[in-house]
Amino acid sequence: MSYFRQLFDVASSTYTYCLADLVSCEAVLIDPVLEHTGLYQSLVEELGLQLKLVLETHVHADHITASSDLRKLTGAKIGVSAAAELSCADYQLTHGQTLQFGEESITCLATPGHTVGCMSYRWRDKIFTGDALLIGGCGRTDFQGGDAGVLYDSITQNIWPLADEVLVYPGHDYHHRHVSNVIQERETNQRLAGRTRDEFIALMGALDLPKPAAIQRAVPANRLCGSPEVVYAN
């Protein structure tokens, strides 16, 4: 038996995901937001769960993660892409790596391009894509080592080949949409569907988006797993 819940932060339009194996009572959180630390702790306690893993899809620029606080409160381990080079994380994750919680498993799929350290997570019939692939769109590629060509390759090589019916759960949505699937994004995504790699690069290069309002505060904090006041030993 398993448990799944999608949570939403209104301020940053961030989705956080809770997964659990109800037999072992081990749980995972993906992309938790600092302001909701108490909510996450209450949720796992009310369900009788032990938080085992906190996974980040990337170093966020629009909110501060709750990863470090949750580790202090619950003993959970933090996992991020090795490419993000965060010494504060307990696990430096690589493409194809499998993570266990109880009898359940998560597969890590490297999807860089929005940032150099983006990681998507496949669980059962779901993939959690962070900012790499959004519903009808994708993450920007103009800071934190972003690269439009790399993002195009990540999506077309590591997400499009998945089965049509695999459910796509993004890191954000700004239009009250909760879930998509691979075939819908492959065929209708406004930034990717029907575009060549060069066309996609040109499109992304012309976006000229304003930087996230919280970037100056969020990125330095998130490079320390959300707690800049803590000094981590190497």
Accessible surface in RSA format (square Angstrom, percent):
REM  Atomic radii and reference values for relative SASA: ProtOr
REM  Chains: A
REM  Algorithm: Lee & Richards
REM  Probe-radius: 1.40
REM  Slices: 20
REM RES _ NUM      All-atoms   Total-Side   Main-Chain    Non-polar    All polar
REM                ABS   REL    ABS   REL    ABS   REL    ABS   REL    ABS   REL
RES MET A   1   163.03  84.4 126.60  83.8  36.43  86.7  98.17  83.5  64.85  85.9
RES SER A   2    38.93  32.9  13.25  17.7  25.68  59.2   0.00   0.0  38.93  54.5
RES TYR A   3    45.12  21.1  40.89  23.3   4.24  11.0  39.63  29.8   5.49   6.8
RES PHE A   4    58.48  29.3  33.00  20.4  25.48  66.3  33.00  20.0  25.48  72.9
RES ARG A   5   103.94  43.6 100.32  51.1   3.63   8.6  22.77  31.1  81.17  49.2
RES GLN A   6    43.96  24.6  19.75  14.4  24.20  57.6   9.93  21.1  34.03  25.8
RES LEU A   7    15.61   8.7  12.47   8.9   3.14   7.9  15.61  11.0   0.00   0.0
RES PHE A   8    88.06  44.1  60.75  37.6  27.31  71.1  62.23  37.7  25.83  73.9
RES ASP A   9    11.77   8.2  10.27  10.2   1.50   3.5   1.08   2.5  10.68  10.7
RES VAL A  10   124.19  81.7 111.15 100.6  13.04  31.4 111.15  96.6  13.04  35.4
RES ALA A  11   102.89  94.6  57.14  88.2  45.75 104.1  68.40  96.3  34.48  91.3
RES SER A  12    14.85  12.5   4.27   5.7  10.58  24.4  12.81  27.3   2.04   2.9
RES SER A  13    18.61  15.7  18.61  24.8   0.00   0.0   0.10   0.2  18.51  25.9
RES THR A  14     1.45   1.0   1.45   1.5   0.00   0.0   1.45   1.9   0.00   0.0
RES TYR A  15     4.87   2.3   4.77   2.7   0.10   0.3   1.68   1.3   3.19   3.9
RES THR A  16     2.35   1.7   2.35   2.4   0.00   0.0   0.92   1.2   1.43   2.2
RES TYR A  17     3.26   1.5   3.26   1.9   0.00   0.0   3.26   2.5   0.00   0.0
RES CYS A  18     0.00   0.0   0.00   0.0   0.00   0.0   0.00   0.0   0.00   0.0
RES LEU A  19     0.05   0.0   0.05   0.0   0.00   0.0   0.05   0.0   0.00   0.0
RES ALA A  20     0.00   0.0   0.00   0.0   0.00   0.0   0.00   0.0   0.00   0.0
RES ASP A  21     2.46   1.7   2.46   2.4   0.00   0.0   0.00   0.0   2.46   2.5
RES LEU A  22    60.92  33.9  42.58  30.5  18.34  46.1  42.66  30.0  18.26  49.1
RES VAL A  23   111.19  73.2  84.10  76.1  27.09  65.3  89.01  77.3  22.18  60.2
RES SER A  24    50.72  42.9  20.80  27.8  29.92  68.9  31.37  66.8  19.35  27.1
RES CYS A  25    45.24  34.2  45.22  50.4   0.02   0.1  10.14  25.7  35.10  37.8
RES GLU A  26    46.80  26.9  46.80  35.4   0.00   0.0   5.82  11.3  40.99  33.5
RES ALA A  27     0.00   0.0   0.00   0.0   0.00   0.0   0.00   0.0   0.00   0.0
RES VAL A  28     0.00   0.0   0.00   0.0   0.00   0.0   0.00   0.0   0.00   0.0
RES LEU A  29     0.58   0.3   0.58   0.4   0.00   0.0   0.58   0.4   0.00   0.0
RES ILE A  30     0.86   0.5   0.86   0.6   0.00   0.0   0.86   0.6   0.00   0.0
RES ASP A  31     2.67   1.9   2.67   2.7   0.00   0.0   0.00   0.0   2.66   2.7
RES PRO A  32     0.00   0.0   0.00   0.0   0.00   0.0   0.00   0.0   0.00   0.0
RES VAL A  33     1.16   0.8   1.16   1.1   0.00   0.0   1.16   1.0   0.00   0.0
RES LEU A  34    53.90  30.0  48.75  34.9   5.15  12.9  48.75  34.2   5.15  13.8
RES GLU A  35   121.38  69.7  85.80  64.9  35.58  84.7  61.34 118.6  60.04  49.0
RES HIS A  36    51.10  27.9  49.14  34.2   1.96   5.0  40.75  42.0  10.34  12.0
RES THR A  37    16.04  11.4  15.80  16.0   0.25   0.6  15.80  21.2   0.25   0.4
RES GLY A  38    45.84  56.5   0.00   N/A  45.84  56.5  37.52 103.0   8.31  18.6
RES LEU A  39    86.67  48.3  76.25  54.5  10.42  26.2  81.25  57.1   5.42  14.6
RES TYR A  40     3.26   1.5   2.84   1.6   0.42   1.1   1.15   0.9   2.11   2.6
RES GLN A  41    45.90  25.7  45.62  33.3   0.28   0.7   5.40  11.5  40.50  30.7
RES SER A  42    49.98  42.2  48.36  64.5   1.62   3.7  17.77  37.8  32.21  45.1
RES LEU A  43    11.32   6.3   9.35   6.7   1.98   5.0  11.13   7.8   0.19   0.5
RES VAL A  44     4.94   3.2   4.94   4.5   0.00   0.0   4.94   4.3   0.00   0.0
RES GLU A  45   113.04  64.9  91.33  69.1  21.71  51.7  41.09  79.5  71.95  58.7
RES GLU A  46   143.94  82.6 104.44  79.0  39.50  94.0  48.80  94.4  95.14  77.7
RES LEU A  47    70.43  39.2  47.42  33.9  23.01  57.8  52.23  36.7  18.19  49.0
RES GLY A  48    51.34  63.3   0.00   N/A  51.34  63.3  36.63 100.5  14.71  32.9
RES LEU A  49    16.09   9.0   0.18   0.1  15.91  40.0   1.28   0.9  14.81  39.9
RES GLN A  50    98.68  55.2  97.08  70.9   1.60   3.8  46.44  98.8  52.24  39.6
RES LEU A  51     3.24   1.8   0.78   0.6   2.46   6.2   0.78   0.6   2.46   6.6
RES LYS A  52    72.95  35.6  68.05  41.8   4.89  11.6  45.68  41.1  27.27  29.0
RES LEU A  53     4.14   2.3   4.14   3.0   0.00   0.0   4.14   2.9   0.00   0.0
RES VAL A  54     0.00   0.0   0.00   0.0   0.00   0.0   0.00   0.0   0.00   0.0
RES LEU A  55     0.00   0.0   0.00   0.0   0.00   0.0   0.00   0.0   0.00   0.0
RES GLU A  56     9.44   5.4   8.79   6.6   0.65   1.5   8.79  17.0   0.65   0.5
RES THR A  57     2.51   1.8   2.45   2.5   0.06   0.1   2.50   3.4   0.01   0.0
RES HIS A  58     8.60   4.7   2.84   2.0   5.77  14.8   4.84   5.0   3.76   4.4
RES VAL A  59     7.77   5.1   5.07   4.6   2.70   6.5   7.08   6.1   0.69   1.9
RES HIS A  60     3.28   1.8   3.19   2.2   0.10   0.2   3.24   3.3   0.04   0.0
RES ALA A  61     8.83   8.1   5.54   8.5   3.29   7.5   5.54   7.8   3.29   8.7
RES ASP A  62    38.73  27.1  28.22  28.1  10.51  24.9  17.80  41.9  20.93  20.9
RES HIS A  63     8.82   4.8   5.10   3.5   3.72   9.5   8.82   9.1   0.00   0.0
RES ILE A  64    16.70   9.5  14.62  10.9   2.08   5.0  14.62  10.5   2.08   5.6
RES THR A  65     3.02   2.1   2.56   2.6   0.46   1.1   2.56   3.4   0.46   0.7
RES ALA A  66     0.10   0.1   0.00   0.0   0.10   0.2   0.10   0.1   0.00   0.0
RES SER A  67     0.02   0.0   0.02   0.0   0.00   0.0   0.02   0.0   0.00   0.0
RES SER A  68     1.87   1.6   1.80   2.4   0.07   0.2   0.29   0.6   1.58   2.2
RES ASP A  69    38.22  26.8  36.72  36.6   1.50   3.5   5.07  11.9  33.15  33.1
RES LEU A  70     0.45   0.3   0.45   0.3   0.00   0.0   0.45   0.3   0.00   0.0
RES ARG A  71    46.23  19.4  42.32  21.6   3.91   9.3  25.93  35.4  20.30  12.3
RES LYS A  72   120.47  58.8  82.32  50.5  38.15  90.8  73.29  66.0  47.17  50.2
RES LEU A  73    93.58  52.1  64.20  45.9  29.38  73.8  66.61  46.8  26.97  72.6
RES THR A  74    28.22  20.1   9.31   9.4  18.92  45.1  18.97  25.5   9.25  14.0
RES GLY A  75    51.20  63.1   0.00   N/A  51.20  63.1  32.21  88.4  18.98  42.5
RES ALA A  76     0.82   0.8   0.00   0.0   0.82   1.9   0.81   1.1   0.01   0.0
RES LYS A  77    94.90  46.3  94.90  58.2   0.00   0.0  42.60  38.3  52.30  55.7
RES ILE A  78     0.11   0.1   0.11   0.1   0.00   0.0   0.11   0.1   0.00   0.0
RES GLY A  79     0.00   0.0   0.00   N/A   0.00   0.0   0.00   0.0   0.00   0.0
RES VAL A  80     3.85   2.5   3.85   3.5   0.00   0.0   3.85   3.3   0.00   0.0
RES SER A  81     7.09   6.0   6.26   8.4   0.83   1.9   0.01   0.0   7.08   9.9
RES ALA A  82    37.07  34.1  28.44  43.9   8.63  19.6  28.69  40.4   8.38  22.2
RES ALA A  83    55.86  51.4  35.18  54.3  20.68  47.0  46.00  64.8   9.86  26.1
RES ALA A  84     6.29   5.8   1.96   3.0   4.32   9.8   3.85   5.4   2.44   6.5
RES GLU A  85   137.66  79.0 115.57  87.4  22.10  52.6  37.55  72.6 100.11  81.7
RES LEU A  86     6.99   3.9   5.37   3.8   1.62   4.1   6.57   4.6   0.42   1.1
RES SER A  87    78.19  66.1  50.53  67.4  27.66  63.7  36.14  77.0  42.05  58.9
RES CYS A  88     4.72   3.6   0.48   0.5   4.24  10.0   1.21   3.1   3.51   3.8
RES ALA A  89    11.74  10.8   0.00   0.0  11.74  26.7   0.14   0.2  11.60  30.7
RES ASP A  90    57.45  40.2  25.80  25.7  31.65  74.8  10.96  25.8  46.49  46.4
RES TYR A  91    83.82  39.1  81.49  46.4   2.33   6.1  53.13  39.9  30.69  37.8
RES GLN A  92    76.49  42.8  58.33  42.6  18.15  43.2  48.29 102.8  28.19  21.4
RES LEU A  93     1.33   0.7   0.00   0.0   1.33   3.3   0.00   0.0   1.33   3.6
RES THR A  94    77.15  54.9  73.57  74.6   3.58   8.5  59.04  79.3  18.11  27.4
RES HIS A  95    99.21  54.2  75.02  52.1  24.20  61.9  51.23  52.8  47.98  55.8
RES GLY A  96    43.67  53.9   0.00   N/A  43.67  53.9  23.45  64.3  20.22  45.3
RES GLN A  97    60.63  33.9  50.16  36.7  10.47  24.9  27.53  58.6  33.10  25.1
RES THR A  98    73.48  52.3  49.79  50.5  23.70  56.5  30.19  40.6  43.29  65.4
RES LEU A  99    14.11   7.9  11.91   8.5   2.19   5.5  14.11   9.9   0.00   0.0
RES GLN A 100    89.31  49.9  81.69  59.7   7.62  18.1  49.65 105.7  39.66  30.1
RES PHE A 101     0.00   0.0   0.00   0.0   0.00   0.0   0.00   0.0   0.00   0.0
RES GLY A 102    22.84  28.2   0.00   N/A  22.84  28.2   9.55  26.2  13.29  29.8
RES GLU A 103   149.48  85.8 122.35  92.6  27.13  64.6  43.97  85.1 105.51  86.1
RES GLU A 104    16.34   9.4  14.69  11.1   1.64   3.9   2.37   4.6  13.97  11.4
RES SER A 105    49.07  41.5  39.57  52.8   9.50  21.9   5.53  11.8  43.54  61.0
RES ILE A 106     0.28   0.2   0.26   0.2   0.02   0.1   0.28   0.2   0.00   0.0
RES THR A 107    45.74  32.5  45.59  46.2   0.14   0.3  21.70  29.1  24.03  36.3
RES CYS A 108     0.00   0.0   0.00   0.0   0.00   0.0   0.00   0.0   0.00   0.0
RES LEU A 109    21.34  11.9  21.34  15.3   0.00   0.0  21.34  15.0   0.00   0.0
RES ALA A 110    25.95  23.9  25.85  39.9   0.10   0.2  25.85  36.4   0.10   0.3
RES THR A 111     0.51   0.4   0.51   0.5   0.00   0.0   0.00   0.0   0.51   0.8
RES PRO A 112    35.19  25.6  35.19  32.1   0.00   0.0  35.19  29.1   0.00   0.0
RES GLY A 113     1.33   1.6   0.00   N/A   1.33   1.6   0.97   2.7   0.36   0.8
RES HIS A 114    10.13   5.5   9.57   6.7   0.55   1.4   5.23   5.4   4.90   5.7
RES THR A 115     3.54   2.5   3.54   3.6   0.00   0.0   2.74   3.7   0.81   1.2
RES VAL A 116    79.48  52.3  73.42  66.5   6.06  14.6  75.30  65.4   4.18  11.3
RES GLY A 117     2.61   3.2   0.00   N/A   2.61   3.2   1.29   3.6   1.31   2.9
RES CYS A 118     4.31   3.3   2.95   3.3   1.35   3.2   2.54   6.4   1.77   1.9
RES MET A 119     2.61   1.3   1.52   1.0   1.09   2.6   1.64   1.4   0.97   1.3
RES SER A 120     0.03   0.0   0.03   0.0   0.00   0.0   0.00   0.0   0.03   0.0
RES TYR A 121     0.13   0.1   0.13   0.1   0.00   0.0   0.13   0.1   0.00   0.0
RES ARG A 122    66.67  28.0  64.82  33.0   1.84   4.4  14.77  20.2  51.90  31.5
RES TRP A 123     3.31   1.3   2.68   1.3   0.63   1.5   3.31   1.8   0.00   0.0
RES ARG A 124   128.20  53.8  97.48  49.7  30.71  73.1  47.95  65.5  80.25  48.6
RES ASP A 125    68.07  47.7  64.71  64.4   3.35   7.9  32.81  77.2  35.25  35.2
RES LYS A 126    27.44  13.4  27.44  16.8   0.00   0.0   4.59   4.1  22.85  24.3
RES ILE A 127     0.00   0.0   0.00   0.0   0.00   0.0   0.00   0.0   0.00   0.0
RES PHE A 128     1.08   0.5   1.08   0.7   0.00   0.0   1.08   0.7   0.00   0.0
RES THR A 129     1.86   1.3   0.00   0.0   1.86   4.4   0.00   0.0   1.86   2.8
RES GLY A 130     1.71   2.1   0.00   N/A   1.71   2.1   0.44   1.2   1.27   2.8
RES ASP A 131    15.57  10.9  14.78  14.7   0.79   1.9   0.46   1.1  15.11  15.1
RES ALA A 132     0.42   0.4   0.27   0.4   0.16   0.4   0.27   0.4   0.16   0.4
RES LEU A 133     0.00   0.0   0.00   0.0   0.00   0.0   0.00   0.0   0.00   0.0
RES LEU A 134    26.64  14.8  26.64  19.1   0.00   0.0  26.64  18.7   0.00   0.0
RES ILE A 135     8.71   5.0   5.22   3.9   3.50   8.4   5.22   3.8   3.50   9.5
RES GLY A 136    24.23  29.9   0.00   N/A  24.23  29.9  15.06  41.3   9.18  20.6
RES GLY A 137    10.29  12.7   0.00   N/A  10.29  12.7  10.29  28.2   0.00   0.0
RES CYS A 138     3.95   3.0   0.00   0.0   3.95   9.3   0.00   0.0   3.95   4.3
RES GLY A 139     4.78   5.9   0.00   N/A   4.78   5.9   4.78  13.1   0.00   0.0
RES ARG A 140    31.08  13.1  27.28  13.9   3.80   9.0  17.63  24.1  13.46   8.2
RES THR A 141    17.72  12.6   7.38   7.5  10.34  24.6   0.00   0.0  17.72  26.8
RES ASP A 142    88.04  61.7  54.21  54.0  33.84  80.0  46.09 108.5  41.96  41.8
RES PHE A 143    26.07  13.0  15.80   9.8  10.28  26.7  25.46  15.4   0.61   1.8
RES GLN A 144    46.88  26.2  20.89  15.3  25.99  61.9  31.00  66.0  15.89  12.1
RES GLY A 145    50.33  62.1   0.00   N/A  50.33  62.1  31.31  85.9  19.02  42.6
RES GLY A 146    21.21  26.2   0.00   N/A  21.21  26.2   0.00   0.0  21.21  47.5
RES ASP A 147    66.86  46.8  61.71  61.4   5.14  12.2  14.98  35.3  51.88  51.7
RES ALA A 148    12.75  11.7   7.34  11.3   5.41  12.3   7.34  10.3   5.41  14.3
RES GLY A 149     2.74   3.4   0.00   N/A   2.74   3.4   1.33   3.7   1.41   3.2
RES VAL A 150    56.46  37.1  55.81  50.5   0.65   1.6  56.29  48.9   0.16   0.4
RES LEU A 151     0.00   0.0   0.00   0.0   0.00   0.0   0.00   0.0   0.00   0.0
RES TYR A 152    34.97  16.3  34.97  19.9   0.00   0.0  13.68  10.3  21.29  26.2
RES ASP A 153    39.29  27.5  39.16  39.0   0.12   0.3  11.59  27.3  27.70  27.6
RES SER A 154     7.08   6.0   3.29   4.4   3.79   8.7   3.61   7.7   3.47   4.9
RES ILE A 155     0.00   0.0   0.00   0.0   0.00   0.0   0.00   0.0   0.00   0.0
RES THR A 156    36.66  26.1  25.64  26.0  11.03  26.3  20.56  27.6  16.10  24.3
RES GLN A 157   118.55  66.3  99.65  72.8  18.90  45.0  33.84  72.0  84.70  64.2
RES ASN A 158    38.34  26.4  30.81  29.8   7.53  18.1   4.53  10.9  33.81  32.7
RES ILE A 159     0.00   0.0   0.00   0.0   0.00   0.0   0.00   0.0   0.00   0.0
RES TRP A 160    32.70  13.1  29.41  14.2   3.29   7.7  20.61  11.0  12.09  19.6
RES PRO A 161    93.86  68.4  54.45  49.6  39.41 143.3  66.08  54.6  27.78 172.6
RES LEU A 162    31.82  17.7  25.90  18.5   5.92  14.9  29.17  20.5   2.65   7.1
RES ALA A 163    50.66  46.6  33.60  51.8  17.06  38.8  44.87  63.2   5.79  15.3
RES ASP A 164    59.72  41.8  56.63  56.4   3.09   7.3  14.01  33.0  45.71  45.6
RES GLU A 165   121.59  69.8 113.22  85.7   8.37  19.9  62.32 120.5  59.27  48.4
RES VAL A 166     2.98   2.0   2.92   2.6   0.07   0.2   2.98   2.6   0.00   0.0
RES LEU A 167    51.03  28.4  51.03  36.5   0.00   0.0  51.03  35.8   0.00   0.0
RES VAL A 168     0.00   0.0   0.00   0.0   0.00   0.0   0.00   0.0   0.00   0.0
RES TYR A 169    21.43  10.0  21.38  12.2   0.05   0.1   3.83   2.9  17.60  21.7
RES PRO A 170     0.09   0.1   0.00   0.0   0.09   0.3   0.09   0.1   0.00   0.0
RES GLY A 171     2.92   3.6   0.00   N/A   2.92   3.6   2.72   7.5   0.20   0.5
RES HIS A 172     3.42   1.9   3.34   2.3   0.07   0.2   1.70   1.7   1.72   2.0
RES ASP A 173     5.00   3.5   1.78   1.8   3.21   7.6   1.41   3.3   3.59   3.6
RES TYR A 174   128.04  59.8 102.04  58.1  26.00  67.7  86.06  64.7  41.98  51.8
RES HIS A 175   120.47  65.8 104.38  72.6  16.09  41.2  63.95  65.9  56.52  65.8
RES HIS A 176   165.14  90.3 142.03  98.7  23.11  59.1 101.09 104.2  64.05  74.5
RES ARG A 177    93.14  39.1  89.04  45.4   4.10   9.8  49.23  67.3  43.91  26.6
RES HIS A 178   106.35  58.1 102.42  71.2   3.93  10.1  76.50  78.8  29.85  34.7
RES VAL A 179    62.68  41.2  44.30  40.1  18.38  44.3  44.30  38.5  18.38  49.9
RES SER A 180     6.68   5.6   0.00   0.0   6.68  15.4   6.27  13.3   0.41   0.6
RES ASN A 181    41.03  28.3  40.82  39.4   0.21   0.5   0.35   0.8  40.68  39.3
RES VAL A 182     0.00   0.0   0.00   0.0   0.00   0.0   0.00   0.0   0.00   0.0
RES ILE A 183    57.92  33.0  57.91  43.1   0.00   0.0  57.91  41.7   0.00   0.0
RES GLN A 184    83.22  46.5  77.31  56.5   5.91  14.1  22.52  47.9  60.70  46.0
RES GLU A 185     1.20   0.7   1.20   0.9   0.00   0.0   0.00   0.0   1.20   1.0
RES ARG A 186    66.31  27.8  57.54  29.3   8.78  20.9  36.35  49.7  29.96  18.2
RES GLU A 187   113.55  65.2  87.76  66.4  25.78  61.4  29.59  57.2  83.96  68.6
RES THR A 188    86.72  61.7  68.24  69.2  18.48  44.0  64.79  87.0  21.93  33.2
RES ASN A 189     0.71   0.5   0.00   0.0   0.71   1.7   0.03   0.1   0.68   0.7
RES GLN A 190   144.78  81.0 129.42  94.6  15.37  36.6  39.46  84.0 105.32  79.9
RES ARG A 191    54.96  23.1  54.96  28.0   0.00   0.0   9.55  13.1  45.41  27.5
RES LEU A 192     5.51   3.1   0.40   0.3   5.11  12.8   0.40   0.3   5.11  13.7
RES ALA A 193    30.31  27.9  11.15  17.2  19.16  43.6  13.17  18.5  17.15  45.4
RES GLY A 194    86.30 106.4   0.00   N/A  86.30 106.4  45.39 124.6  40.90  91.6
RES ARG A 195    83.38  35.0  75.03  38.2   8.35  19.9   8.47  11.6  74.91  45.4
RES THR A 196    75.42  53.6  70.70  71.7   4.73  11.3  71.92  96.6   3.51   5.3
RES ARG A 197    97.31  40.9  93.90  47.9   3.41   8.1  39.89  54.5  57.42  34.8
RES ASP A 198   108.17  75.8 101.61 101.1   6.56  15.5  32.20  75.8  75.97  75.8
RES GLU A 199    87.32  50.1  80.36  60.8   6.96  16.6  35.60  68.9  51.73  42.2
RES PHE A 200     0.00   0.0   0.00   0.0   0.00   0.0   0.00   0.0   0.00   0.0
RES ILE A 201    63.58  36.2  61.89  46.1   1.69   4.1  61.89  44.6   1.69   4.6
RES ALA A 202    67.56  62.1  50.57  78.0  17.00  38.7  61.28  86.3   6.29  16.7
RES LEU A 203    49.73  27.7  42.65  30.5   7.08  17.8  48.93  34.4   0.80   2.1
RES MET A 204    11.39   5.9   0.57   0.4  10.83  25.8   0.70   0.6  10.69  14.2
RES GLY A 205    70.73  87.2   0.00   N/A  70.73  87.2  38.28 105.0  32.46  72.7
RES ALA A 206    79.08  72.7  49.10  75.8  29.97  68.2  58.80  82.8  20.27  53.7
RES LEU A 207    48.28  26.9  29.59  21.2  18.68  47.0  32.32  22.7  15.96  42.9
RES ASP A 208   139.51  97.7 107.03 106.5  32.47  76.8  36.04  84.8 103.46 103.2
RES LEU A 209    70.08  39.0  56.55  40.5  13.53  34.0  57.05  40.1  13.03  35.1
RES PRO A 210   112.97  82.3  96.68  88.1  16.29  59.2 108.74  89.8   4.22  26.3
RES LYS A 211   130.58  63.7 109.93  67.5  20.65  49.2  60.63  54.6  69.95  74.5
RES PRO A 212    30.94  22.6  16.93  15.4  14.02  50.9  28.64  23.6   2.30  14.3
RES ALA A 213   115.51 106.2  68.75 106.1  46.76 106.4  79.87 112.5  35.63  94.4
RES ALA A 214    20.27  18.6  13.50  20.8   6.78  15.4  19.27  27.1   1.00   2.7
RES ILE A 215    21.77  12.4  20.73  15.4   1.04   2.5  20.73  14.9   1.04   2.8
RES GLN A 216   144.84  81.0 130.37  95.3  14.47  34.4  61.22 130.3  83.61  63.4
RES ARG A 217   143.88  60.4 131.95  67.3  11.93  28.4  75.01 102.5  68.87  41.7
RES ALA A 218     0.02   0.0   0.02   0.0   0.00   0.0   0.02   0.0   0.00   0.0
RES VAL A 219    24.52  16.1  24.52  22.2   0.00   0.0  24.52  21.3   0.00   0.0
RES PRO A 220    75.28  54.9  66.19  60.3   9.09  33.0  72.23  59.6   3.05  19.0
RES ALA A 221     3.94   3.6   3.20   4.9   0.75   1.7   3.39   4.8   0.56   1.5
RES ASN A 222     4.28   2.9   2.02   2.0   2.25   5.4   2.02   4.9   2.25   2.2
RES ARG A 223    96.80  40.6  89.76  45.8   7.04  16.8  36.81  50.3  59.99  36.4
RES LEU A 224    62.39  34.7  62.39  44.6   0.00   0.0  62.39  43.8   0.00   0.0
RES CYS A 225     3.18   2.4   1.23   1.4   1.95   4.6   2.01   5.1   1.17   1.3
RES GLY A 226     5.86   7.2   0.00   N/A   5.86   7.2   0.25   0.7   5.61  12.6
RES SER A 227     2.94   2.5   2.14   2.8   0.81   1.9   0.81   1.7   2.14   3.0
RES PRO A 228    78.50  57.2  59.34  54.1  19.16  69.6  59.48  49.1  19.01 118.2
RES GLU A 229   128.55  73.8  94.14  71.2  34.41  81.9  73.74 142.6  54.81  44.8
RES VAL A 230    43.37  28.5  38.03  34.4   5.35  12.9  41.15  35.8   2.22   6.0
RES VAL A 231   143.21  94.2 115.68 104.7  27.53  66.3 119.09 103.5  24.12  65.4
RES TYR A 232    51.31  24.0  30.89  17.6  20.42  53.1  32.75  24.6  18.57  22.9
RES ALA A 233    98.62  90.7  64.67  99.8  33.95  77.2  74.12 104.4  24.50  64.9
RES ASN A 234   176.62 121.8 105.36 101.8  71.26 171.6  65.79 158.3 110.83 107.1
END  Absolute sums over single chains surface
CHAIN  1 A    10101.0       7751.9       2349.1       5638.9       4462.1
END  Absolute sums over all chains
TOTAL         10101.0       7751.9       2349.1       5638.9       4462.1
